[in-house]
Structure formats: structure tokens, C-alpha cells
Amino acid sequence: MRLQRYILSRILQLIPVILTVIVINFLLIHLAPGDVAITLAGEDADPAYMEEIRRVYGLDKPFYEQLFRYLGQIVQGDLGISYRSREPVLVEILRRVPATLMLVGTSLFIALFIGTWAGAMVARRPGSLLDSAVSTLAVAAYSIPVFWLGLMLVLFFGVYLKWLPISGMYSLVAPKEGLGRAFDVLNHLILPALALSTVWIGQYVRLSRTSVAAVYNEQYITTVRAIGFPSRTILLHHALRNALLPVVTVFGLQMGLVLTGAVLTETVFSWPGLGRLIYDAILARDMPIIMGAYVAMSICVALASLITDLLYAVLDPRVEL
């Protein structure tokens, strides 16, 4: 019952936060230079035609009327109509979400497990040669721009070696269903997931290494060592669990950005996800798509924050709701 009250109170707290984000996004996008009517009709279009476009999309109304109209639509679950495709924005977003979840989710979990494991292993022997080497590689990986790494992977594995496809999610000649379809998608997923997870692995290595090393200096670790527990048991059952809170924090934040956190990667590899949809919408000045994606991202970040707080209480009983 206490947990239910806590979740309900947090959700109620998130409503004004999400509302504020929506208003700020709406304000920033409408203050951006340029005219949507010119983008849709062309610079040489008839002025009367452009005025008709502004009337149809409500762009001729005062700002506050457009804002209240948009907020009313969101309450009803309507994110508007795309200027380019003329389809509902919600349909466009939901169509792209599975591809983004596949790419970002796979990359994030790979980075979480490999980075956390590697950081915890080297934290057992701080200052060693292995610790220095892994820490250096982690900093280098985290510092690499993901778009540059993606281009290098495309050149090496796609152009030179011709081992893996370099763009898209499917092959034109691939089977439409079954294991053949699954293997084809997996084949296209390898390079973008490798590029994205490599950058995140460096972050998790540094986080887990620092956290585990700090926990190893705690008095209770000295006690369990004196009792004679094996080093593996000490790491897995005593040190790692108490060192996971910073890792969970970063993981929760990145989970909040899972819908729109791969714009550069999806653009480099032409991955048909939400990030690529946002990129194309920015180029076309498709404001309903951009604002709809921001709404989805703000809701996702808010829910990820709530889930992260709940995981805190699960991992560390000292953390109370």
C-alpha cells in the first residue's frame, strides 16, 4: 500500500514537469526562424496559397491559441498531423519505436553488462597494469564521437571487408518472415549496436570501477575478507550490489532517452528508427513530428526516473521510499 501511494504521488508530481517541458518545447520550436508555409509550398508559391496553408494548420492564430489548442490535443492523445506525410504523428512515432528500442535497448544492455563487469574486475586490483589499460581504453571509448566511430565501422567492415551491411534494417532480397528475416535484421543490427555500445561501455567501466573500488575500502568488506569468504563471493554478493547505485542512476537516465538517444547513429546507418525520423523532421521543419517526439521523450524520461528510484530501494534496503 505504501509503495502504491509513493508511485501515485510521484506520477502526480511528474504531470506539471511534463507540462512545463511541453510548453517550453512548443515555445522554442515556434520561436525558431523560418516559415512552415514557405517550407511546404516553396519560396515561389502564390501568397494566397501560403495563407491557406497557414489557415489549415492553424498557423495564422495567435501563439497562445496555438499553444492551448495543442495542449488540448495532447490531453486527448492527439499529437497532430505530420506536415510531410499527412499521417497522425502518433502513428509515425509508434511505427518507428520498435526499431529504436531494438537498437538502443540492445546497445544499452551490452554496455551495461560488459562495462559493469569489466569495471568491477579491475577495481579488485587498483593501480595494476590491467587497471591502467582498461581505464585508458574506457576513457578513449567514451571520448570517441559516435558518428565518427560509425563511419569508421562502415568503412572497415562494410566497404573494405564487405562482411556486414552498412545501412537500413532489412535487405531487399531477405526473406519476409521466419529465421531468415531474423538473421537479416541481426546482421544489419551489428554495426550500429557496436558503435553505440562502445561509447557507452567506456562510461560504465569508469562508473563501476570507481564505485566498486570505493566499496572495497568499507569496513564490512574487510570483515568478510577476515571471515574467509572467496573473492568472487565478496565481489558478487557484497561489493557489487552496494556499488550499483551510480550505475543504476546513469542507466535510468539513458533508458529515459532510449526513444531519441540514437539520432546520430541512426542517421549514419540509415536505421529506420525514431532518431532518424526526428532528423528528417528537422530538415523538413515538420514541427508536429518534432514536438511529438519531444513529448514522448519527456514522458519516457519521467517514467525512467520513477523506475530508477524504485530500483534504489530494491538494491539498497537502506534507501527508503
C-alpha positions as CSV (number, residue, x, y, z in Angstrom):
1,M,0.0,0.0,0.0
2,R,2.9,2.3,0.8
3,L,4.5,1.6,-2.5
4,Q,1.3,2.3,-4.4
5,R,0.9,5.7,-2.6
6,Y,4.5,6.5,-3.4
7,I,4.1,5.7,-7.1
8,L,0.9,7.7,-7.3
9,S,2.4,10.7,-5.6
10,R,5.4,10.6,-8.0
11,I,3.2,10.4,-11.0
12,L,1.2,13.4,-9.8
13,Q,4.5,15.2,-9.4
14,L,5.5,14.4,-12.9
15,I,2.5,15.9,-14.5
16,P,3.5,19.5,-14.1
17,V,7.0,18.7,-15.1
18,I,5.9,17.1,-18.3
19,L,3.5,20.0,-18.9
20,T,6.3,22.5,-18.4
21,V,8.6,20.6,-20.9
22,I,5.8,20.6,-23.5
23,V,5.2,24.4,-23.1
24,I,9.0,25.1,-23.4
25,N,9.4,22.9,-26.4
26,F,6.4,24.5,-28.1
27,L,7.8,27.9,-27.4
28,L,11.3,27.2,-28.6
29,I,10.2,25.5,-31.8
30,H,7.8,28.3,-32.7
31,L,10.5,31.0,-32.0
32,A,12.9,29.3,-34.4
33,P,13.5,31.2,-37.6
34,G,11.7,30.3,-40.8
35,D,8.2,29.9,-42.1
36,V,6.5,26.5,-42.3
37,A,4.2,27.7,-45.1
38,I,7.3,28.5,-47.2
39,T,8.8,25.1,-46.4
40,L,5.6,23.3,-47.5
41,A,4.7,25.4,-50.5
42,G,8.1,26.6,-51.7
43,E,9.5,30.1,-51.9
44,D,7.9,30.9,-55.2
45,A,4.4,29.8,-54.2
46,D,1.4,32.0,-54.5
47,P,0.9,34.1,-51.4
48,A,-2.8,33.2,-51.3
49,Y,-1.8,29.5,-51.3
50,M,0.6,30.1,-48.4
51,E,-2.1,31.9,-46.4
52,E,-4.4,28.9,-47.0
53,I,-1.7,26.6,-45.6
54,R,-1.4,28.7,-42.5
55,R,-5.1,28.7,-42.1
56,V,-5.4,24.9,-42.5
57,Y,-2.7,24.2,-39.9
58,G,-3.8,26.9,-37.5
59,L,-0.5,28.9,-38.0
60,D,-2.4,32.1,-38.5
61,K,-3.7,32.0,-35.0
62,P,-2.0,33.9,-32.1
63,F,0.7,32.0,-30.2
64,Y,-1.4,31.4,-27.1
65,E,-4.3,30.0,-29.1
66,Q,-2.0,27.6,-30.9
67,L,-0.5,26.5,-27.5
68,F,-3.8,25.9,-25.8
69,R,-5.1,24.0,-28.8
70,Y,-2.0,21.8,-28.8
71,L,-2.3,21.1,-25.1
72,G,-5.9,20.1,-25.6
73,Q,-4.9,17.7,-28.4
74,I,-2.3,16.1,-26.2
75,V,-4.8,15.5,-23.4
76,Q,-6.9,13.6,-25.9
77,G,-3.9,11.6,-27.1
78,D,-3.6,13.6,-30.4
79,L,-0.1,14.8,-31.3
80,G,-1.2,16.4,-34.5
81,I,-0.7,15.6,-38.2
82,S,2.7,15.4,-39.9
83,Y,3.2,18.2,-42.4
84,R,5.1,15.8,-44.8
85,S,3.3,12.5,-44.7
86,R,-0.1,13.9,-43.7
87,E,-0.4,11.0,-41.2
88,P,-1.0,11.2,-37.5
89,V,2.2,12.0,-35.6
90,L,1.4,9.2,-33.0
91,V,1.2,6.7,-35.8
92,E,4.5,7.8,-37.2
93,I,6.2,7.6,-33.8
94,L,4.8,4.2,-32.9
95,R,5.9,2.9,-36.3
96,R,9.5,3.8,-35.6
97,V,9.6,2.9,-31.9
98,P,10.3,-0.9,-32.3
99,A,13.4,-0.2,-34.5
100,T,14.8,2.3,-32.0
101,L,14.0,0.1,-29.0
102,M,15.9,-2.8,-30.7
103,L,19.0,-0.7,-31.5
104,V,19.2,1.4,-28.3
105,G,18.0,-1.3,-26.0
106,T,20.5,-3.9,-27.3
107,S,23.3,-1.4,-27.2
108,L,22.4,-0.2,-23.7
109,F,22.3,-3.7,-22.2
110,I,25.5,-4.8,-23.9
111,A,27.2,-1.7,-22.5
112,L,25.7,-2.2,-19.0
113,F,26.8,-5.8,-18.6
114,I,30.2,-5.6,-20.3
115,G,31.1,-2.2,-18.8
116,T,30.0,-3.0,-15.3
117,W,31.7,-6.4,-15.3
118,A,35.0,-5.0,-16.7
119,G,35.0,-2.1,-14.2
120,A,34.3,-4.4,-11.3
121,M,37.1,-6.8,-12.3
122,V,39.8,-4.1,-12.5
123,A,38.6,-2.5,-9.3
124,R,39.7,-5.5,-7.3
125,R,43.4,-4.6,-8.1
126,P,43.5,-0.8,-8.3
127,G,46.7,0.6,-9.8
128,S,47.6,-2.6,-11.6
129,L,48.7,-2.7,-15.2
130,L,45.3,-4.2,-16.2
131,D,43.5,-1.4,-14.3
132,S,45.5,1.3,-16.1
133,A,45.0,-0.4,-19.5
134,V,41.2,-0.9,-19.1
135,S,40.7,2.6,-17.6
136,T,42.6,4.2,-20.6
137,L,40.6,2.2,-23.1
138,A,37.4,3.2,-21.3
139,V,38.2,6.9,-21.5
140,A,39.2,6.6,-25.1
141,A,35.9,4.8,-26.0
142,Y,33.8,7.3,-24.1
143,S,35.6,10.2,-25.9
144,I,35.0,8.9,-29.4
145,P,32.2,10.7,-31.3
146,V,29.7,8.1,-32.1
147,F,29.1,9.3,-35.6
148,W,32.9,9.1,-36.4
149,L,33.1,5.6,-34.9
150,G,30.0,4.6,-37.0
151,L,31.6,5.9,-40.2
152,M,34.9,4.0,-39.4
153,L,32.9,0.8,-38.8
154,V,31.1,1.3,-42.1
155,L,34.4,1.8,-44.0
156,F,36.2,-1.1,-42.4
157,F,33.5,-3.8,-42.1
158,G,31.2,-2.7,-44.8
159,V,33.3,-1.1,-47.6
160,Y,36.7,-2.8,-47.3
161,L,35.9,-6.2,-45.8
162,K,32.3,-6.4,-47.1
163,W,31.3,-8.5,-44.1
164,L,28.3,-6.6,-42.9
165,P,25.6,-4.4,-44.4
166,I,26.1,-0.7,-43.9
167,S,22.6,0.8,-44.0
168,G,19.0,0.0,-43.4
169,M,17.3,-2.6,-41.3
170,Y,16.4,-5.2,-44.0
171,S,17.8,-6.5,-47.2
172,L,15.7,-6.3,-50.3
173,V,16.3,-10.0,-51.1
174,A,15.9,-11.2,-47.5
175,P,13.0,-13.5,-46.5
176,K,9.9,-11.7,-45.3
177,E,9.4,-13.9,-42.2
178,G,11.0,-16.7,-40.2
179,L,14.6,-17.2,-39.1
180,G,15.9,-15.8,-42.3
181,R,14.2,-12.5,-41.6
182,A,15.5,-12.5,-38.0
183,F,19.1,-13.2,-39.1
184,D,18.9,-10.5,-41.7
185,V,17.8,-7.9,-39.1
186,L,20.5,-9.1,-36.7
187,N,23.1,-8.8,-39.5
188,H,22.0,-5.1,-40.0
189,L,22.0,-4.5,-36.2
190,I,25.6,-5.5,-35.5
191,L,27.4,-2.3,-36.8
192,P,25.1,0.4,-35.3
193,A,24.8,-1.5,-32.0
194,L,28.6,-1.9,-31.9
195,A,29.1,1.8,-32.5
196,L,26.6,2.9,-29.8
197,S,27.5,0.4,-27.2
198,T,31.3,1.0,-27.5
199,V,30.8,4.6,-26.4
200,W,28.5,3.7,-23.5
201,I,30.8,0.8,-22.4
202,G,33.5,3.3,-21.5
203,Q,31.1,5.2,-19.3
204,Y,30.0,2.1,-17.4
205,V,33.6,0.9,-16.9
206,R,34.6,4.1,-15.3
207,L,31.5,4.3,-13.1
208,S,31.6,0.7,-11.9
209,R,35.4,0.8,-11.3
210,T,35.2,3.9,-9.1
211,S,32.1,2.6,-7.2
212,V,33.4,-0.9,-6.6
213,A,36.9,0.4,-5.5
214,A,35.2,2.7,-3.0
215,V,33.1,-0.1,-1.6
216,Y,36.2,-2.3,-1.2
217,N,37.5,0.2,1.3
218,E,34.5,-0.2,3.5
219,Q,34.8,-1.8,6.9
220,Y,32.3,-4.6,6.2
221,I,34.3,-5.8,3.2
222,T,37.4,-6.1,5.5
223,T,35.2,-8.1,7.9
224,V,34.0,-10.6,5.3
225,R,37.6,-10.9,4.0
226,A,38.7,-11.8,7.5
227,I,36.0,-14.4,7.8
228,G,37.5,-16.1,4.7
229,F,34.8,-15.6,2.0
230,P,36.1,-16.2,-1.5
231,S,36.9,-13.1,-3.6
232,R,34.2,-14.0,-6.1
233,T,31.6,-14.2,-3.3
234,I,32.8,-10.9,-1.9
235,L,32.5,-9.2,-5.2
236,L,29.1,-10.5,-6.3
237,H,27.2,-10.7,-3.0
238,H,28.7,-7.8,-1.0
239,A,30.6,-5.3,-3.1
240,L,28.9,-5.1,-6.5
241,R,25.4,-4.8,-5.2
242,N,26.2,-1.8,-3.0
243,A,28.3,-0.2,-5.8
244,L,25.5,-0.4,-8.3
245,L,23.6,2.8,-7.3
246,P,25.6,5.2,-9.5
247,V,25.4,2.7,-12.4
248,V,21.6,2.4,-12.0
249,T,21.4,6.2,-12.0
250,V,23.1,6.5,-15.3
251,F,21.3,3.5,-16.7
252,G,18.0,5.1,-15.7
253,L,18.8,8.4,-17.4
254,Q,19.9,6.6,-20.6
255,M,16.7,4.5,-20.5
256,G,14.8,7.7,-20.4
257,L,16.5,8.7,-23.6
258,V,16.0,5.4,-25.3
259,L,13.5,6.7,-27.8
260,T,15.5,9.5,-29.1
261,G,19.1,8.9,-27.9
262,A,20.4,7.5,-31.2
263,V,19.8,10.3,-33.7
264,L,23.4,10.3,-35.0
265,T,23.8,6.6,-35.1
266,E,20.5,6.0,-36.9
267,T,21.4,8.7,-39.4
268,V,24.8,7.3,-40.1
269,F,23.5,3.8,-40.6
270,S,20.1,4.8,-42.1
271,W,18.4,2.9,-39.3
272,P,14.6,3.4,-39.6
273,G,14.1,4.5,-36.0
274,L,12.7,7.5,-34.2
275,G,16.1,9.2,-34.2
276,R,16.2,9.2,-38.0
277,L,12.5,10.4,-38.0
278,I,13.5,13.4,-35.9
279,Y,16.5,14.2,-38.1
280,D,14.3,14.1,-41.2
281,A,11.6,16.2,-39.5
282,I,14.2,18.9,-38.5
283,L,15.4,19.1,-42.1
284,A,11.8,19.4,-43.4
285,R,10.7,21.7,-40.5
286,D,7.9,19.2,-39.7
287,M,7.0,20.7,-36.3
288,P,4.3,18.3,-35.3
289,I,6.8,15.4,-35.6
290,I,9.5,17.3,-33.6
291,M,7.1,18.3,-30.8
292,G,5.5,14.8,-30.7
293,A,9.0,13.2,-30.3
294,Y,9.8,15.7,-27.5
295,V,6.6,14.8,-25.7
296,A,7.4,11.1,-26.0
297,M,10.9,11.7,-24.8
298,S,9.8,13.8,-21.8
299,I,7.3,11.1,-20.7
300,C,9.9,8.4,-21.1
301,V,12.5,10.3,-19.0
302,A,9.9,10.9,-16.3
303,L,9.0,7.2,-16.1
304,A,12.6,6.2,-16.2
305,S,13.3,8.5,-13.2
306,L,10.5,6.8,-11.3
307,I,11.7,3.3,-12.1
308,T,15.3,4.3,-11.1
309,D,14.1,5.5,-7.6
310,L,12.2,2.2,-7.1
311,L,15.4,0.2,-8.1
312,Y,17.3,2.1,-5.5
313,A,15.1,0.7,-2.8
314,V,15.5,-2.8,-4.2
315,L,19.3,-2.7,-4.4
316,D,19.9,-1.0,-1.1
317,P,17.5,-1.6,1.8
318,R,18.8,1.5,3.5
319,V,17.1,3.6,0.8
320,E,13.5,4.1,1.9
321,L,10.6,5.2,-0.2
